[in-house]
Amino acid sequence: MAFYIEPFSLKLPILCLIFCVLSISSSAFTSQDYSNALEKSILFYEGQRSGKLPTDQRLKWRGDSGLSDGSSDNVDLVGGYYDAGDNVKFGLPMAFTTTMLSWSVIEFGNSMQNQIQKARAAIRWSTDYLLKAATATPGALYVQVGDPNKDHQCWERPEDMDTPRNVYKVSTQSPGSDVAAETAAALAAASIVFKDSDPSYSAKLLKTAVNVFDFADKYRGAYSGPLNSVVCPFYCSYSGYQDDLLWGASWLHKASQNDSYLAYIHSNGHTMGADDDAYSFSWDDKRPGTKILLSKGFLENDIQEFQPYKVHSDNYVCSLIQESANFQAQYTPGGLLYKTSSSNLQYVTSSTFLLLTYANYLTSKGGVASCGSTPVTADKLISMAKKQVDYILGDNPAKMSYMVGFGNKYPLHVHHRGSSLPSVHEHPAHIACGDGFQYLNSGSPDPNVLVGAVLGGPDDKDKFADDRNNYQQSEPATYINAPFVGALAFFSAKSTPS
């Protein structure tokens, strides 16, 4: 029994959730503020585009780049996204970004109003590329363009790139089940997004997802084995590939409604992390996200095989609740969820998304999460998520918005090549590899505002150094924004209490 849900139809659970948040205490932000932040969070992706830019490009300081990507292997790999502040196209985080953008639209697209077309465009910019990567060469999946070791020796605009644009792939001989399964998840999730608006494109995405997943499952191995020198330490598969296979199968089940994936999940789950409680959800470790995704089948469709995933989902959200006996998390004095000193906000946005999504699923059946003997309502999860969203947007001890271009005070020295160097339109002359470092080290504000970028964020004491060299705190990433899009859409749809 499948549990496909129409992505944009206004369901009763969503209405219930919106009414629930009316009871939450007054905020520094209005629904219009969240709508503004939502628009900016999607706009950010235009600053990360690789390839030939479209005529409706809104961040005008960017130009075309990477137009010969793939040519070294006689394939077309033009397009896609640069992952963060550099000029490399890493397949694993790009695919995860795509899955999370798609999940944001699936769950909260009906709250995006006039931004839904832009959200779809952001997804399609990536899926067009992933389709090329998955179909260019039989028995292979292209997973990266650019040598990160060479790229990181330069500080130059993507439009000026003269570092090697080597391409890297996984194959039957050099498998990469992690990146392949995440790519399958991305294509499957996106197929749901486009099911109504572009059925033929949706069908193509799903067909390719099926093939890529079969490849990932049949030829097993972690891609950071054969590709260690170019994917590590940047995007090593630290968690292994088993969690990615279960994640990919879960998305294919949701997208295809094919019970063979239900059987796969049932047969393989125990060896792929289904029995593990994990407390960090990211491009590397998919276990918490998979549990919550599958819990929907039990909560809304009474698929009994998925009942254990509801238990594990409860354990995950309980780990974030300070009053819970299962509390595992750390918070800063100002109330920010804190996991790591480098790019911490990626864990904040992913956790926030899972809290809201699980609240959505619980509300559909009037359910609660169980933290031991203590019931936890959807309202509680929404309130927790809201505190994290508001902190990022500026309700924090520093009164600093960690979304560039939002609010009155936000970081001005972003660790991002294109943002920190003069626009190619203002300074058309080539800026060579080493010549750009003067801009990295400059104390001047970025000449180009990377609107909507959510940065790595403050430390465990709520301190933030607005310094371009402080990449741990000042670098954006596509996968930080992706789940935040869904969270902002949710809060933009509610009325703010007086």
Secondary structure, 3 states (H helix, E strand, C coil): CCCCCCCCCCCHHHHHHHHHHHHCCCCCCCHHHHHHHHHHHHHHHHHCECECCCCCCCCCCCCCECCCCCHHHCCCCCCCECCCCCCCEEHHHHHHHHHHHHHHHHHHHHHCHHHHHHHHHHHHHHHHHHHHHHHCCCCEEEEEECCHHHHCCCCCCHHHCCCCCCEEEEECCCCCHHHHHHHHHHHHHHHHHCCCCCHHHHHHHHHHHHHHHHHHHHCCCCCCCCCHHHHCCCCCCCCCCHHHHHHHHHHHHHHHCCHHHHHHHHHHHHHCCCCCCCCCCCCCCCHHHHHHHHHHHHHHHCCHHHHHHHHHHHHHHHCCCCCCCCCCCCECCCCCECCCCCCCHHHHHHHHHHHHHHHHHHHHCCCCEEECCEEECHHHHHHHHHHHHHHHHCCCCCCCCCECCCCCCCCCCCCCHHHHCCCCCCCCCCCCCHHHHHHHCCCCCCCCCCCCCECCCCCCCCCCCCCCCCHHHHCCCHHHHHHHHHHHHHHHCCCCCC
